[in-house]
Amino acid sequence: MTAEENIIYNTLYSKEYMKKSGCWYGIKCPFCGDTKTPKSVHLFIRLGGDNNVAMTCYKLGCDVSRRMSVADALKLGVTDSSVLKMLADNKNIKNINRTSSRINNILLSEVFKPEIASYFKSRTLIDVDKAAIEKYSMVGCIDSFVDLNKTTIHKDIQKKLLYLKNKYPKGFIGFLNRDRTLMYIRNIDEESKDKHDKMSLSEDFIIHSPYEIRHNVDYKQKDFIIFHNEGCFDAINISKHISGGVPHYSIASLGFSHMFGVMRYYSAHYRDVTTVINRDGDINPTIVEKYLSRYKYRYQDVYWVYNTESKDIGDMRLPINPVKEKITLL
């Protein structure tokens, strides 16, 4: 750390419980006030040894994702004059939020490697064509994708994307999130232990939106359903084979541990709509029911859907018998 960063660290460490992840230090967020328990943190501050001090709050409803300003430092209780001068002199300070950080001109290539298209169809029973690529925001040939977006995606990120060919020699399929700022990666090699990955397509510090499929949703009406899923294949199969074609969102949170934050975000923005949670067979339903009960005023009807024949609904090669049950919130 630089001398100024060390002052920031010591000031925050003396006041807050802190978690460390690389050069990022997590504390409770004073901007949104979401964290209630002492050892649960959402605001992460970058102290990387270059005075490029950035902040990101990982609560989806909080817009703090920017380089630290003088006002931010004072809000955090940092009053040292040398730190405030460093922040004031930093010409790179800019606010970064979800709207301004979207890479809206990221393009999807129609080139799809045959083995990747075959893998996708085997898991979803959906043919890969131009419409499917756009609807499900898919990348099936990383070389073509990088070449198509070489003027949009930073060169360092292009190199990381191309390196994925070495990491996954048998191939992988990419899914882009709603704002096309993040790629979710699924290795098609079923024998490999390293099956999942994700990579930001932006060099900025931003909060990424979830993977989302929208089908005939009218925002003025509340007659649509929100499906919450763990993975992208779950979201696709729910949308295509289980939803019955009704207006809906089908959302992937990339793992059960992230699902609570995603559900909280959507329930805050879309209240009194029907919510369906696609539950894997290894999930304890009591945990989710207790969590939802804290926010029951936001929900109209909440249901489980789960597969009684195998672990989940993300692979159409396996037996699937979906069952829907209403959840009673306490």
Long-range contacts (C-beta under 8 A, 24 or more apart in sequence): 1-47, 1-49, 2-49, 2-50, 2-51, 3-82, 4-51, 4-80, 4-82, 4-83, 4-86, 5-47, 5-48, 5-49, 5-51, 5-53, 7-78, 7-80, 7-82, 7-83, 8-45, 8-47, 8-53, 8-73, 8-76, 8-78, 8-83, 9-47, 11-76, 11-77, 11-78, 11-80, 12-45, 12-76, 12-77, 12-78, 15-77, 17-41, 23-47, 23-48, 23-49, 29-57, 29-59, 29-62, 29-64, 30-75, 30-76, 31-57, 31-62, 31-64, 31-75, 32-57, 32-59, 32-61, 32-62, 32-64, 34-59, 34-61, 34-62, 46-205, 51-86, 51-90, 52-90, 52-92, 53-87, 53-90, 54-205, 55-205, 56-205, 56-206, 56-207, 57-207, 58-207, 58-261, 59-261, 60-207, 60-261, 60-262, 60-264, 60-265, 61-264, 61-265, 61-268, 62-207, 63-97, 63-98, 63-207, 65-96, 65-97, 65-98, 65-101, 65-205, 65-206, 65-207, 66-93, 66-94, 66-95, 66-96, 66-97, 66-205, 67-92, 67-93, 67-94, 67-96, 67-205, 68-93, 69-93, 96-204, 96-205, 96-206, 97-206, 98-179, 98-206, 98-207, 98-209, 101-179, 101-181, 101-202, 101-204, 101-206, 102-179, 102-180, 102-181, 103-152, 103-153, 103-179, 103-180, 103-181, 103-201, 103-202, 104-179, 104-180, 105-152, 106-149, 106-152, 106-153, 106-176, 106-180, 106-201, 107-148, 107-149, 107-152, 108-133, 108-134, 108-137, 108-138, 108-139, 108-145, 108-176, 109-133, 109-139, 109-140, 109-141, 109-144, 109-145, 109-147, 109-148, 111-140, 111-141, 111-144, 112-138, 112-140, 112-141, 113-140, 113-141, 113-171, 115-170, 115-171, 115-188, 116-140, 116-141, 116-171, 116-172, 116-173, 116-188, 119-171, 119-173, 119-188, 120-173, 122-316, 122-317, 123-233, 123-237, 123-314, 123-315, 123-316, 123-317, 124-233, 124-236, 124-237, 124-240, 124-316, 125-240, 125-241, 125-316, 126-236, 126-240, 135-213, 136-175, 136-213, 136-232, 136-236, 137-175, 137-176, 137-177, 137-180, 137-211, 138-173, 138-174, 138-175, 138-176, 139-173, 139-174, 139-175, 139-176, 139-183, 140-173, 140-174, 142-172, 142-174, 145-174, 153-201, 154-202, 154-203, 156-203, 157-199, 157-200, 157-201, 157-202, 157-203, 160-199, 161-199, 164-197, 164-199, 167-194, 167-197, 168-192, 168-194, 172-197, 175-211, 175-232, 175-252, 176-201, 176-211, 177-208, 177-209, 177-210, 177-211, 177-212, 178-209, 178-210, 178-211, 178-212, 179-208, 179-209, 181-206, 181-208, 181-209, 182-208, 182-209, 184-211, 184-232, 184-252, 184-254, 186-231, 186-232, 186-233, 196-254, 198-254, 210-251, 210-252, 210-253, 210-254, 210-262, 211-235, 211-251, 211-252, 211-254, 212-249, 212-250, 212-251, 212-252, 213-239, 213-249, 213-250, 213-251, 214-248, 214-249, 215-239, 215-243, 215-245, 215-246, 215-247, 215-248, 215-249, 215-250, 216-246, 216-247, 216-248, 217-247, 217-248, 217-249, 218-247, 221-247, 222-270, 222-272, 222-273, 222-300, 223-247, 224-248, 224-249, 224-273, 224-274, 225-249, 225-273, 225-274, 225-275, 225-276, 226-251, 226-266, 226-270, 226-273, 226-274, 226-275, 226-276, 227-251, 227-276, 227-277, 227-278, 227-305, 228-253, 228-259, 228-262, 228-263, 228-266, 228-275, 228-276, 228-277, 228-278, 229-253, 229-278, 229-314, 230-254, 230-255, 230-256, 230-259, 230-278, 230-280, 230-312, 230-314, 231-255, 231-312, 231-314, 233-314, 233-315, 234-278, 234-312, 234-313, 234-314, 237-313, 237-314, 237-316, 238-278, 238-305, 238-313, 241-313, 241-316, 241-320, 242-305, 242-313, 242-322, 256-280, 256-283, 259-288, 260-291, 263-291, 263-292, 264-295, 267-295, 267-298, 267-299, 268-298, 271-298, 271-299, 272-298, 272-299, 272-300, 273-300, 274-300, 274-301, 274-302, 274-303, 275-299, 275-300, 275-301, 275-302, 275-303, 276-302, 276-303, 276-304, 276-305, 276-324, 277-302, 277-303, 277-304, 277-305, 277-327, 278-305, 278-306, 278-312, 278-313, 279-304, 279-305, 279-306, 280-306, 280-311, 280-312, 281-306, 281-307, 281-310, 281-311, 281-312, 282-311, 285-327, 288-327, 289-327, 289-328, 289-329, 289-330, 290-330, 292-327, 292-329, 293-329, 293-330, 296-329, 296-330, 299-329, 301-326, 302-326, 302-327, 302-329, 303-327
